[in-house]
Amino acid sequence: MPLNFDDYEASFYDKEGEDSFYAIEKEGQGVLRIKSLDLGGNVLHCPFELRDASLSHDDVAGLVYVVLLGKFLRRRYMGRAKYVDLEDLSTGVVQRNIYLG
């Protein structure tokens, strides 16, 4: 069953003395933590920690594209990034996706 992206929201946490990060949450519970967004050339690097094991890689990609890059960051990287590298920090696996905005 596909995710209803309206059930999720993104935010940015930046507390003094701690590393900043983006979070995607559902009903106040963190499901995804994005360490940073780094644009190098035309590739947006997105290292993440999965906090909800029920989410598939396609779910993660959808949450990053729709909730974080689309709704929260208002397509800030549109026209600047051609690809998004999603790096699962627990496995080291990187999957490159075309960024269509």
N, CA, C and O atoms as a GROMACS GRO file, in nm:
protein
  404
    1MET      N    1   0.085  -0.118   0.000
    1MET     CA    2   0.000   0.000   0.000
    1MET      C    3   0.089   0.124   0.000
    1MET      O    4   0.177   0.136   0.085
    2PRO      N    5   0.068   0.215  -0.093
    2PRO     CA    6   0.153   0.336  -0.099
    2PRO      C    7   0.132   0.427   0.023
    2PRO      O    8   0.025   0.430   0.083
    3LEU      N    9   0.238   0.500   0.055
    3LEU     CA   10   0.229   0.594   0.168
    3LEU      C   11   0.143   0.714   0.130
    3LEU      O   12   0.139   0.756   0.015
    4ASN      N   13   0.074   0.766   0.229
    4ASN     CA   14   0.004   0.893   0.212
    4ASN      C   15   0.099   1.001   0.265
    4ASN      O   16   0.113   1.018   0.386
    5PHE      N   17   0.164   1.072   0.173
    5PHE     CA   18   0.266   1.169   0.213
    5PHE      C   19   0.209   1.284   0.296
    5PHE      O   20   0.284   1.354   0.364
    6ASP      N   21   0.078   1.303   0.292
    6ASP     CA   22   0.016   1.407   0.375
    6ASP      C   23   0.023   1.373   0.524
    6ASP      O   24   0.005   1.460   0.608
    7ASP      N   25   0.049   1.246   0.556
    7ASP     CA   26   0.060   1.203   0.696
    7ASP      C   27   0.197   1.234   0.756
    7ASP      O   28   0.218   1.214   0.875
    8TYR      N   29   0.289   1.283   0.674
    8TYR     CA   30   0.428   1.305   0.717
    8TYR      C   31   0.463   1.452   0.709
    8TYR      O   32   0.409   1.527   0.627
    9GLU      N   33   0.556   1.493   0.795
    9GLU     CA   34   0.607   1.630   0.787
    9GLU      C   35   0.756   1.630   0.814
    9GLU      O   36   0.808   1.545   0.887
   10ALA      N   37   0.824   1.726   0.755
   10ALA     CA   38   0.969   1.739   0.771
   10ALA      C   39   0.998   1.861   0.858
   10ALA      O   40   0.919   1.955   0.866
   11SER      N   41   1.112   1.857   0.923
   11SER     CA   42   1.158   1.969   1.004
   11SER      C   43   1.309   1.968   1.008
   11SER      O   44   1.374   1.871   0.968
   12PHE      N   45   1.365   2.077   1.056
   12PHE     CA   46   1.510   2.091   1.069
   12PHE      C   47   1.542   2.115   1.215
   12PHE      O   48   1.482   2.202   1.278
   13TYR      N   49   1.636   2.038   1.269
   13TYR     CA   50   1.677   2.052   1.408
   13TYR      C   51   1.819   2.105   1.414
   13TYR      O   52   1.910   2.051   1.351
   14ASP      N   53   1.837   2.210   1.490
   14ASP     CA   54   1.968   2.273   1.502
   14ASP      C   55   1.983   2.323   1.646
   14ASP      O   56   1.952   2.439   1.676
   15LYS      N   57   2.030   2.236   1.734
   15LYS     CA   58   2.048   2.271   1.874
   15LYS      C   59   2.196   2.295   1.900
   15LYS      O   60   2.282   2.224   1.849
   16GLU      N   61   2.224   2.396   1.978
   16GLU     CA   62   2.362   2.429   2.011
   16GLU      C   63   2.430   2.309   2.076
   16GLU      O   64   2.375   2.246   2.167
   17GLY      N   65   2.551   2.279   2.029
   17GLY     CA   66   2.628   2.170   2.084
   17GLY      C   67   2.595   2.034   2.023
   17GLY      O   68   2.657   1.934   2.060
   18GLU      N   69   2.499   2.028   1.931
   18GLU     CA   70   2.462   1.902   1.867
   18GLU      C   71   2.468   1.919   1.716
   18GLU      O   72   2.458   2.030   1.664
   19ASP      N   73   2.485   1.807   1.646
   19ASP     CA   74   2.482   1.812   1.500
   19ASP      C   75   2.341   1.841   1.454
   19ASP      O   76   2.245   1.786   1.507
   20SER      N   77   2.328   1.927   1.354
   20SER     CA   78   2.197   1.957   1.298
   20SER      C   79   2.156   1.845   1.203
   20SER      O   80   2.241   1.771   1.153
   21PHE      N   81   2.026   1.832   1.178
   21PHE     CA   82   1.974   1.730   1.089
   21PHE      C   83   1.832   1.763   1.047
   21PHE      O   84   1.763   1.843   1.111
   22TYR      N   85   1.790   1.701   0.940
   22TYR     CA   86   1.650   1.707   0.897
   22TYR      C   87   1.582   1.581   0.950
   22TYR      O   88   1.644   1.475   0.959
   23ALA      N   89   1.455   1.593   0.983
   23ALA     CA   90   1.379   1.477   1.029
   23ALA      C   91   1.248   1.472   0.951
   23ALA      O   92   1.190   1.574   0.916
   24ILE      N   93   1.204   1.351   0.926
   24ILE     CA   94   1.070   1.329   0.872
   24ILE      C   95   0.996   1.249   0.977
   24ILE      O   96   1.044   1.146   1.025
   25GLU      N   97   0.878   1.299   1.012
   25GLU     CA   98   0.802   1.241   1.122
   25GLU      C   99   0.659   1.210   1.079
   25GLU      O  100   0.604   1.273   0.989
   26LYS      N  101   0.602   1.114   1.147
   26LYS     CA  102   0.460   1.082   1.131
   26LYS      C  103   0.402   1.078   1.271
   26LYS      O  104   0.446   1.000   1.356
   27GLU      N  105   0.302   1.161   1.294
   27GLU     CA  106   0.236   1.169   1.424
   27GLU      C  107   0.337   1.190   1.536
   27GLU      O  108   0.325   1.130   1.643
   28GLY      N  109   0.436   1.276   1.511
   28GLY     CA  110   0.535   1.312   1.613
   28GLY      C  111   0.646   1.210   1.633
   28GLY      O  112   0.735   1.231   1.714
   29GLN      N  113   0.642   1.100   1.560
   29GLN     CA  114   0.744   0.996   1.572
   29GLN      C  115   0.838   1.003   1.452
   29GLN      O  116   0.793   1.001   1.337
   30GLY      N  117   0.968   1.011   1.478
   30GLY     CA  118   1.066   1.018   1.372
   30GLY      C  119   1.073   0.888   1.294
   30GLY      O  120   1.088   0.780   1.353
   31VAL      N  121   1.063   0.896   1.162
   31VAL     CA  122   1.075   0.778   1.078
   31VAL      C  123   1.202   0.781   0.993
   31VAL      O  124   1.249   0.678   0.946
   32LEU      N  125   1.257   0.901   0.976
   32LEU     CA  126   1.375   0.917   0.893
   32LEU      C  127   1.454   1.037   0.943
   32LEU      O  128   1.398   1.143   0.971
   33ARG      N  129   1.586   1.019   0.953
   33ARG     CA  130   1.674   1.128   0.995
   33ARG      C  131   1.777   1.148   0.885
   33ARG      O  132   1.850   1.056   0.850
   34ILE      N  133   1.784   1.269   0.832
   34ILE     CA  134   1.876   1.301   0.723
   34ILE      C  135   1.988   1.385   0.782
   34ILE      O  136   1.964   1.497   0.830
   35LYS      N  137   2.109   1.332   0.780
   35LYS     CA  138   2.223   1.398   0.843
   35LYS      C  139   2.255   1.532   0.782
   35LYS      O  140   2.288   1.627   0.852
   36SER      N  141   2.245   1.541   0.649
   36SER     CA  142   2.277   1.667   0.579
   36SER      C  143   2.230   1.655   0.436
   36SER      O  144   2.195   1.546   0.389
   37LEU      N  145   2.228   1.766   0.368
   37LEU     CA  146   2.205   1.769   0.223
   37LEU      C  147   2.323   1.844   0.164
   37LEU      O  148   2.340   1.964   0.190
   38ASP      N  149   2.403   1.776   0.084
   38ASP     CA  150   2.523   1.837   0.028
   38ASP      C  151   2.515   1.830  -0.124
   38ASP      O  152   2.508   1.722  -0.182
   39LEU      N  153   2.516   1.947  -0.187
   39LEU     CA  154   2.513   1.955  -0.332
   39LEU      C  155   2.655   1.964  -0.384
   39LEU      O  156   2.728   2.059  -0.354
   40GLY      N  157   2.694   1.866  -0.463
   40GLY     CA  158   2.827   1.864  -0.525
   40GLY      C  159   2.808   1.848  -0.675
   40GLY      O  160   2.768   1.741  -0.722
   41GLY      N  161   2.838   1.953  -0.750
   41GLY     CA  162   2.809   1.949  -0.893
   41GLY      C  163   2.659   1.942  -0.913
   41GLY      O  164   2.585   2.028  -0.865
   42ASN      N  165   2.613   1.838  -0.981
   42ASN     CA  166   2.469   1.825  -1.002
   42ASN      C  167   2.410   1.708  -0.922
   42ASN      O  168   2.303   1.657  -0.954
   43VAL      N  169   2.483   1.666  -0.816
   43VAL     CA  170   2.438   1.554  -0.733
   43VAL      C  171   2.411   1.603  -0.591
   43VAL      O  172   2.498   1.664  -0.527
   44LEU      N  173   2.291   1.577  -0.542
   44LEU     CA  174   2.255   1.610  -0.404
   44LEU      C  175   2.274   1.484  -0.321
   44LEU      O  176   2.204   1.384  -0.340
   45HIS      N  177   2.370   1.489  -0.228
   45HIS     CA  178   2.400   1.375  -0.143
   45HIS      C  179   2.312   1.382  -0.018
   45HIS      O  180   2.307   1.485   0.050
   46CYS      N  181   2.244   1.272   0.010
   46CYS     CA  182   2.147   1.268   0.119
   46CYS      C  183   2.171   1.144   0.206
   46CYS      O  184   2.111   1.039   0.181
   47PRO      N  185   2.260   1.154   0.307
   47PRO     CA  186   2.282   1.041   0.397
   47PRO      C  187   2.169   1.034   0.502
   47PRO      O  188   2.134   1.136   0.562
   48PHE      N  189   2.114   0.915   0.522
   48PHE     CA  190   1.999   0.905   0.612
   48PHE      C  191   2.011   0.786   0.706
   48PHE      O  192   2.082   0.689   0.680
   49GLU      N  193   1.938   0.798   0.817
   49GLU     CA  194   1.920   0.690   0.913
   49GLU      C  195   1.772   0.655   0.913
   49GLU      O  196   1.688   0.742   0.936
   50LEU      N  197   1.742   0.531   0.887
   50LEU     CA  198   1.604   0.485   0.886
   50LEU      C  199   1.562   0.456   1.030
   50LEU      O  200   1.630   0.382   1.101
   51ARG      N  201   1.451   0.514   1.072
   51ARG     CA  202   1.402   0.496   1.209
   51ARG      C  203   1.277   0.408   1.213
   51ARG      O  204   1.227   0.376   1.321
   52ASP      N  205   1.226   0.370   1.096
   52ASP     CA  206   1.107   0.286   1.086
   52ASP      C  207   1.138   0.173   0.988
   52ASP      O  208   1.138   0.193   0.867
   53ALA      N  209   1.164   0.055   1.042
   53ALA     CA  210   1.206  -0.058   0.959
   53ALA      C  211   1.100  -0.105   0.861
   53ALA      O  212   1.130  -0.183   0.770
   54SER      N  213   0.977  -0.060   0.876
   54SER     CA  214   0.871  -0.103   0.784
   54SER      C  215   0.876  -0.027   0.651
   54SER      O  216   0.807  -0.063   0.556
   55LEU      N  217   0.959   0.079   0.645
   55LEU     CA  218   0.968   0.158   0.522
   55LEU      C  219   1.065   0.093   0.424
   55LEU      O  220   1.175   0.051   0.461
   56SER      N  221   1.024   0.087   0.298
   56SER     CA  222   1.110   0.033   0.192
   56SER      C  223   1.198   0.146   0.136
   56SER      O  224   1.180   0.263   0.170
   57HIS      N  225   1.293   0.107   0.051
   57HIS     CA  226   1.376   0.209  -0.013
   57HIS      C  227   1.290   0.303  -0.098
   57HIS      O  228   1.316   0.424  -0.101
   58ASP      N  229   1.190   0.251  -0.164
   58ASP     CA  230   1.100   0.337  -0.243
   58ASP      C  231   1.024   0.434  -0.153
   58ASP      O  232   1.002   0.549  -0.191
   59ASP      N  233   0.985   0.388  -0.034
   59ASP     CA  234   0.918   0.476   0.062
   59ASP      C  235   1.012   0.589   0.104
   59ASP      O  236   0.972   0.705   0.109
   60VAL      N  237   1.136   0.554   0.134
   60VAL     CA  238   1.235   0.654   0.175
   60VAL      C  239   1.254   0.757   0.064
   60VAL      O  240   1.252   0.877   0.090
   61ALA      N  241   1.271   0.709  -0.059
   61ALA     CA  242   1.289   0.801  -0.172
   61ALA      C  243   1.168   0.893  -0.184
   61ALA      O  244   1.184   1.013  -0.205
   62GLY      N  245   1.049   0.839  -0.173
   62GLY     CA  246   0.928   0.922  -0.182
   62GLY      C  247   0.920   1.025  -0.072
   62GLY      O  248   0.885   1.141  -0.098
   63LEU      N  249   0.953   0.985   0.050
   63LEU     CA  250   0.951   1.080   0.162
   63LEU      C  251   1.052   1.192   0.141
   63LEU      O  252   1.022   1.308   0.166
   64VAL      N  253   1.172   1.158   0.094
   64VAL     CA  254   1.274   1.261   0.070
   64VAL      C  255   1.229   1.355  -0.040
   64VAL      O  256   1.237   1.477  -0.025
   65TYR      N  257   1.182   1.299  -0.151
   65TYR     CA  258   1.142   1.382  -0.265
   65TYR      C  259   1.020   1.468  -0.236
   65TYR      O  260   1.021   1.589  -0.260
   66VAL      N  261   0.915   1.406  -0.184
   66VAL     CA  262   0.787   1.477  -0.168
   66VAL      C  263   0.785   1.562  -0.041
   66VAL      O  264   0.755   1.681  -0.046
   67VAL      N  265   0.817   1.500   0.072
   67VAL     CA  266   0.801   1.568   0.201
   67VAL      C  267   0.915   1.665   0.230
   67VAL      O  268   0.891   1.780   0.267
   68LEU      N  269   1.041   1.620   0.212
   68LEU     CA  270   1.155   1.706   0.246
   68LEU      C  271   1.186   1.805   0.134
   68LEU      O  272   1.180   1.926   0.155
   69LEU      N  273   1.220   1.753   0.016
   69LEU     CA  274   1.262   1.843  -0.093
   69LEU      C  275   1.147   1.922  -0.152
   69LEU      O  276   1.165   2.037  -0.192
   70GLY      N  277   1.029   1.863  -0.158
   70GLY     CA  278   0.914   1.930  -0.217
   70GLY      C  279   0.843   2.025  -0.121
   70GLY      O  280   0.848   2.146  -0.137
   71LYS      N  281   0.776   1.967  -0.020
   71LYS     CA  282   0.694   2.048   0.070
   71LYS      C  283   0.778   2.135   0.164
   71LYS      O  284   0.752   2.254   0.176
   72PHE      N  285   0.878   2.076   0.230
   72PHE     CA  286   0.951   2.150   0.332
   72PHE      C  287   1.051   2.250   0.272
   72PHE      O  288   1.054   2.367   0.312
   73LEU      N  289   1.130   2.204   0.178
   73LEU     CA  290   1.234   2.292   0.120
   73LEU      C  291   1.187   2.364  -0.007
   73LEU      O  292   1.263   2.437  -0.070
   74ARG      N  293   1.061   2.342  -0.043
   74ARG     CA  294   0.998   2.413  -0.155
   74ARG      C  295   1.080   2.407  -0.283
   74ARG      O  296   1.097   2.507  -0.352
   75ARG      N  297   1.128   2.288  -0.312
   75ARG     CA  298   1.203   2.260  -0.437
   75ARG      C  299   1.328   2.347  -0.452
   75ARG      O  300   1.364   2.385  -0.563
   76ARG      N  301   1.393   2.377  -0.342
   76ARG     CA  302   1.514   2.459  -0.340
   76ARG      C  303   1.622   2.408  -0.436
   76ARG      O  304   1.698   2.487  -0.491
   77TYR      N  305   1.628   2.277  -0.456
   77TYR     CA  306   1.734   2.219  -0.539
   77TYR      C  307   1.691   2.196  -0.684
   77TYR      O  308   1.768   2.144  -0.763
   78MET      N  309   1.569   2.234  -0.718
   78MET     CA  310   1.520   2.218  -0.854
   78MET      C  311   1.606   2.301  -0.949
   78MET      O  312   1.631   2.419  -0.924
   79GLY      N  313   1.651   2.241  -1.057
   79GLY     CA  314   1.736   2.310  -1.153
   79GLY      C  315   1.883   2.312  -1.114
   79GLY      O  316   1.968   2.349  -1.195
   80ARG      N  317   1.913   2.272  -0.991
   80ARG     CA  318   2.053   2.269  -0.945
   80ARG      C  319   2.103   2.125  -0.934
   80ARG      O  320   2.220   2.098  -0.961
   81ALA      N  321   2.016   2.034  -0.894
   81ALA     CA  322   2.054   1.894  -0.880
   81ALA      C  323   1.987   1.813  -0.990
   81ALA      O  324   1.868   1.827  -1.016
   82LYS      N  325   2.065   1.728  -1.053
   82LYS     CA  326   2.011   1.636  -1.154
   82LYS      C  327   1.986   1.498  -1.092
   82LYS      O  328   1.897   1.424  -1.135
   83TYR      N  329   2.065   1.466  -0.989
   83TYR     CA  330   2.053   1.337  -0.923
   83TYR      C  331   2.049   1.356  -0.772
   83TYR      O  332   2.098   1.456  -0.719
   84VAL      N  333   1.990   1.258  -0.704
   84VAL     CA  334   1.993   1.252  -0.558
   84VAL      C  335   2.052   1.116  -0.522
   84VAL      O  336   2.001   1.012  -0.562
   85ASP      N  337   2.161   1.120  -0.444
   85ASP     CA  338   2.220   0.997  -0.392
   85ASP      C  339   2.167   0.975  -0.251
   85ASP      O  340   2.197   1.052  -0.160
   86LEU      N  341   2.087   0.870  -0.233
   86LEU     CA  342   2.035   0.834  -0.102
   86LEU      C  343   2.129   0.731  -0.042
   86LEU      O  344   2.143   0.620  -0.094
   87GLU      N  345   2.194   0.768   0.068
   87GLU     CA  346   2.290   0.679   0.133
   87GLU      C  347   2.235   0.631   0.267
   87GLU      O  348   2.214   0.710   0.359
   88ASP      N  349   2.211   0.502   0.276
   88ASP     CA  350   2.166   0.441   0.400
   88ASP      C  351   2.288   0.425   0.491
   88ASP      O  352   2.375   0.342   0.463
   89LEU      N  353   2.295   0.501   0.596
   89LEU     CA  354   2.412   0.501   0.683
   89LEU      C  355   2.430   0.370   0.760
   89LEU      O  356   2.540   0.340   0.805
   90SER      N  357   2.324   0.294   0.776
   90SER     CA  358   2.338   0.167   0.848
   90SER      C  359   2.397   0.057   0.761
   90SER      O  360   2.457  -0.037   0.813
   91THR      N  361   2.382   0.068   0.629
   91THR     CA  362   2.434  -0.036   0.539
   91THR      C  363   2.545   0.014   0.448
   91THR      O  364   2.621  -0.066   0.393
   92GLY      N  365   2.555   0.146   0.431
   92GLY     CA  366   2.652   0.203   0.339
   92GLY      C  367   2.608   0.200   0.194
   92GLY      O  368   2.681   0.245   0.106
   93VAL      N  369   2.489   0.148   0.167
   93VAL     CA  370   2.438   0.139   0.030
   93VAL      C  371   2.393   0.277  -0.017
   93VAL      O  372   2.320   0.348   0.053
   94VAL      N  373   2.438   0.313  -0.137
   94VAL     CA  374   2.400   0.440  -0.199
   94VAL      C  375   2.319   0.409  -0.325
   94VAL      O  376   2.362   0.332  -0.410
   95GLN      N  377   2.203   0.471  -0.335
   95GLN     CA  378   2.122   0.454  -0.455
   95GLN      C  379   2.103   0.591  -0.519
   95GLN      O  380   2.054   0.684  -0.456
   96ARG      N  381   2.143   0.600  -0.646
   96ARG     CA  382   2.129   0.727  -0.721
   96ARG      C  383   1.995   0.728  -0.792
   96ARG      O  384   1.956   0.632  -0.858
   97ASN      N  385   1.925   0.840  -0.776
   97ASN     CA  386   1.796   0.860  -0.840
   97ASN      C  387   1.798   0.990  -0.919
   97ASN      O  388   1.865   1.086  -0.879
   98ILE      N  389   1.727   0.995  -1.028
   98ILE     CA  390   1.712   1.120  -1.102
   98ILE      C  391   1.622   1.211  -1.022
   98ILE      O  392   1.519   1.167  -0.970
   99TYR      N  393   1.660   1.338  -1.011
   99TYR     CA  394   1.578   1.435  -0.938
   99TYR      C  395   1.490   1.510  -1.038
   99TYR      O  396   1.538   1.590  -1.117
  100LEU      N  397   1.363   1.482  -1.031
  100LEU     CA  398   1.267   1.545  -1.121
  100LEU      C  399   1.196   1.662  -1.055
  100LEU      O  400   1.121   1.734  -1.121
  101GLY      N  401   1.219   1.682  -0.927
  101GLY     CA  402   1.156   1.792  -0.855
  101GLY      C  403   1.016   1.759  -0.823
  101GLY      O  404   0.946   1.840  -0.762
   0.00000   0.00000   0.00000
